[in-house]
Amino acid sequence: MGLSRIVGVLLIFGAIALGVVALRAEEARTARRIQQAELEMVRIRRALWSVQLGIAQYKSPRRIGEEVHSLALELAAPATAPPARGGDVRWAKAR
């Protein structure tokens, strides 16, 4: 084996080693980005749960009653619609 072949083999091994180091560095950067994204998902999920809890508290009958009393609202009974006169004309013609 001549000196040029040894130098060639060493250069190839050096290039391979640099490639492996570059790949590992990229793998580490990607793993960090994944970890940051997962932490952000947990933070957003906690914020969502907090908002959902607040909404659920305002939707509870007890809370609605408290709000009605605190605002001193007098709620009227729901109105009923008067019965229709003559029924639905389209339906009567179809028969």
Backbone bond lengths (Angstrom), bond angles and torsions (degrees), N, CA, C in turn:
res aa  C-N    CA-C-N  psi(-1)  N-CA   C-N-CA  omega(-1)  CA-C   N-CA-C  phi
1 M - - - 1.442 - - 1.517 108.72 -
2 G 1.291 113.48 128.10 1.445 117.42 -179.11 1.522 111.41 -84.48
3 L 1.319 113.82 168.37 1.467 120.83 -179.36 1.528 111.31 -62.05
4 S 1.304 117.61 -34.94 1.471 120.72 -178.74 1.531 110.70 -67.60
5 R 1.315 117.49 -36.23 1.466 120.01 177.33 1.518 111.04 -67.43
6 I 1.326 117.37 -41.56 1.461 121.16 179.11 1.531 110.00 -62.39
7 V 1.312 115.67 -43.80 1.472 119.88 178.30 1.523 109.42 -63.96
8 G 1.306 118.36 -40.85 1.473 122.66 178.85 1.519 111.27 -61.96
9 V 1.343 116.03 -45.71 1.469 120.15 179.05 1.522 110.64 -63.73
10 L 1.329 117.54 -42.36 1.467 121.17 178.47 1.536 110.97 -62.98
11 L 1.320 116.74 -40.03 1.464 119.97 177.44 1.528 111.63 -64.32
12 I 1.317 115.97 -40.97 1.470 119.77 177.94 1.528 110.35 -63.72
13 F 1.350 117.25 -46.33 1.462 120.24 178.10 1.536 111.34 -62.22
14 G 1.317 116.71 -38.08 1.464 120.65 177.98 1.531 111.15 -64.68
15 A 1.326 116.85 -41.24 1.468 120.79 178.35 1.522 110.47 -65.62
16 I 1.323 116.51 -40.45 1.464 120.61 178.02 1.530 109.96 -63.89
17 A 1.331 116.51 -44.05 1.469 120.41 179.39 1.528 110.83 -61.89
18 L 1.328 118.16 -42.75 1.466 121.14 177.44 1.535 110.93 -63.85
19 G 1.304 117.29 -38.50 1.468 121.13 176.95 1.514 111.87 -62.94
20 V 1.337 115.96 -42.78 1.466 120.20 178.82 1.527 110.33 -63.93
21 V 1.320 117.63 -42.89 1.469 121.26 179.13 1.524 109.96 -62.82
22 A 1.325 117.45 -42.21 1.462 120.93 179.43 1.528 110.82 -63.95
23 L 1.327 116.78 -41.42 1.465 120.49 178.70 1.532 111.41 -64.38
24 R 1.320 116.53 -41.10 1.474 119.70 178.83 1.523 111.19 -66.08
25 A 1.314 117.21 -38.53 1.462 119.97 178.00 1.530 110.28 -64.26
26 E 1.316 116.76 -42.82 1.469 120.19 177.87 1.524 110.85 -64.60
27 E 1.322 116.72 -38.24 1.472 121.04 176.99 1.529 110.50 -61.98
28 A 1.314 117.56 -41.77 1.462 121.71 179.12 1.531 110.72 -65.52
29 R 1.339 117.23 -41.80 1.472 120.48 177.94 1.527 110.94 -63.64
30 T 1.320 115.95 -41.93 1.465 120.24 179.79 1.527 110.83 -65.75
31 A 1.320 117.48 -41.68 1.463 120.63 178.31 1.523 110.71 -62.39
32 R 1.315 117.09 -38.30 1.471 120.49 177.98 1.522 111.05 -66.03
33 R 1.333 117.26 -41.79 1.468 119.88 177.98 1.524 111.09 -63.73
34 I 1.328 117.10 -39.29 1.463 121.05 177.82 1.519 110.15 -63.50
35 Q 1.322 117.22 -44.11 1.461 121.18 179.40 1.532 110.59 -62.63
36 Q 1.321 117.57 -42.59 1.467 120.22 178.58 1.526 110.99 -64.18
37 A 1.322 117.38 -39.38 1.465 120.73 178.34 1.523 110.84 -64.88
38 E 1.333 117.32 -40.41 1.463 120.25 178.46 1.527 111.10 -65.71
39 L 1.326 117.22 -39.93 1.467 120.13 177.27 1.531 110.67 -64.51
40 E 1.313 116.72 -39.25 1.470 120.49 177.44 1.529 110.66 -64.94
41 M 1.331 117.23 -38.48 1.461 120.40 177.04 1.523 111.05 -62.88
42 V 1.315 117.18 -41.37 1.470 120.84 178.16 1.525 109.74 -63.74
43 R 1.326 117.51 -42.71 1.466 120.81 179.47 1.522 110.95 -63.06
44 I 1.313 116.71 -43.52 1.463 120.73 179.95 1.522 110.34 -67.37
45 R 1.331 117.26 -39.77 1.467 120.13 178.91 1.520 110.80 -63.06
46 R 1.337 117.62 -40.03 1.475 120.55 177.59 1.520 110.73 -64.83
47 A 1.319 117.39 -40.72 1.467 120.74 177.63 1.522 110.48 -63.65
48 L 1.326 116.79 -40.49 1.457 121.12 177.63 1.519 111.15 -62.19
49 W 1.337 116.64 -45.57 1.470 120.26 178.68 1.532 110.47 -60.23
50 S 1.324 116.28 -39.35 1.460 119.96 179.64 1.527 110.74 -63.94
51 V 1.325 116.64 -43.18 1.465 120.38 178.54 1.524 110.08 -65.67
52 Q 1.328 117.74 -43.15 1.461 120.91 179.67 1.527 111.13 -63.03
53 L 1.322 116.61 -37.48 1.458 120.35 177.50 1.523 110.21 -64.48
54 G 1.325 117.37 -43.81 1.461 120.70 177.76 1.517 112.10 -61.44
55 I 1.326 116.74 -41.47 1.467 120.58 178.09 1.516 110.35 -64.78
56 A 1.327 116.98 -43.34 1.467 120.28 -179.71 1.521 110.98 -62.59
57 Q 1.315 117.38 -36.98 1.457 119.55 179.24 1.521 110.96 -65.85
58 Y 1.329 117.33 -37.85 1.462 119.96 -179.97 1.528 112.25 -76.02
59 K 1.314 118.15 -18.85 1.454 120.86 -179.57 1.526 112.65 -90.05
60 S 1.327 118.15 -10.73 1.463 119.81 -177.21 1.527 110.03 -69.18
61 P 1.327 117.55 143.55 1.467 120.76 -179.58 1.531 112.52 -58.31
62 R 1.307 117.15 -37.38 1.464 119.89 179.82 1.518 110.16 -62.87
63 R 1.321 117.02 -44.68 1.463 121.42 -179.07 1.530 111.08 -66.28
64 I 1.324 116.80 -39.68 1.467 119.95 177.82 1.522 109.84 -62.83
65 G 1.341 116.80 -42.93 1.465 120.38 177.49 1.519 111.44 -61.24
66 E 1.329 116.91 -41.59 1.467 120.46 178.52 1.523 110.61 -62.50
67 E 1.313 117.48 -41.89 1.458 120.93 179.42 1.529 111.13 -65.31
68 V 1.338 116.48 -40.24 1.463 120.08 178.74 1.516 109.76 -61.91
69 H 1.327 116.93 -45.62 1.463 120.40 -179.42 1.526 111.35 -68.57
70 S 1.321 117.46 -38.37 1.463 118.99 -178.47 1.525 111.69 -69.35
71 L 1.319 117.13 -31.30 1.456 120.52 178.53 1.529 112.35 -89.24
72 A 1.342 116.24 -3.84 1.468 123.27 -179.45 1.523 110.64 53.85
73 L 1.308 115.94 46.11 1.455 120.42 178.27 1.517 109.61 -85.80
74 E 1.293 115.39 140.10 1.454 120.04 173.74 1.517 105.91 -108.48
75 L 1.298 115.74 110.07 1.450 120.38 -176.67 1.517 109.50 -91.12
76 A 1.312 116.38 130.88 1.457 121.43 178.02 1.515 108.77 -82.25
77 A 1.326 114.25 155.70 1.462 119.32 177.12 1.523 108.31 -66.81
78 P 1.308 117.74 148.99 1.457 119.53 179.90 1.528 110.62 -62.83
79 A 1.310 116.09 140.41 1.462 121.11 179.43 1.516 109.21 -80.04
80 T 1.324 115.00 148.79 1.459 119.88 176.41 1.509 107.91 -107.08
81 A 1.276 116.87 143.20 1.456 121.62 -179.67 1.521 109.36 -75.72
82 P 1.333 118.45 140.86 1.473 119.97 177.51 1.527 109.05 -67.79
83 P 1.307 116.21 151.54 1.478 118.04 -179.98 1.531 110.25 -63.61
84 A 1.314 115.33 145.52 1.463 120.65 -179.65 1.517 109.63 -70.85
85 R 1.325 116.46 140.54 1.470 120.84 179.69 1.520 108.64 -92.94
86 G 1.273 115.76 126.81 1.454 120.36 174.88 1.516 114.55 79.81
87 G 1.302 118.40 -3.34 1.451 121.14 178.85 1.514 112.60 70.28
88 D 1.287 116.04 -168.48 1.459 122.43 -179.14 1.521 108.80 -84.34
89 V 1.315 116.26 117.93 1.459 121.51 -175.87 1.524 110.03 -64.73
90 R 1.301 119.19 -39.63 1.468 121.52 -179.77 1.514 110.90 -60.30
91 W 1.316 116.86 -39.90 1.468 119.96 -179.16 1.518 110.52 -68.96
92 A 1.331 116.75 -38.70 1.462 120.26 -178.95 1.523 110.52 -65.59
93 K 1.324 118.36 -37.50 1.462 120.38 -179.95 1.511 111.93 -70.59
94 A 1.307 117.39 -31.47 1.459 121.47 -177.78 1.517 110.86 -70.40
95 R 1.309 118.38 -26.04 1.472 121.32 -178.88 1.460 108.20 -77.08
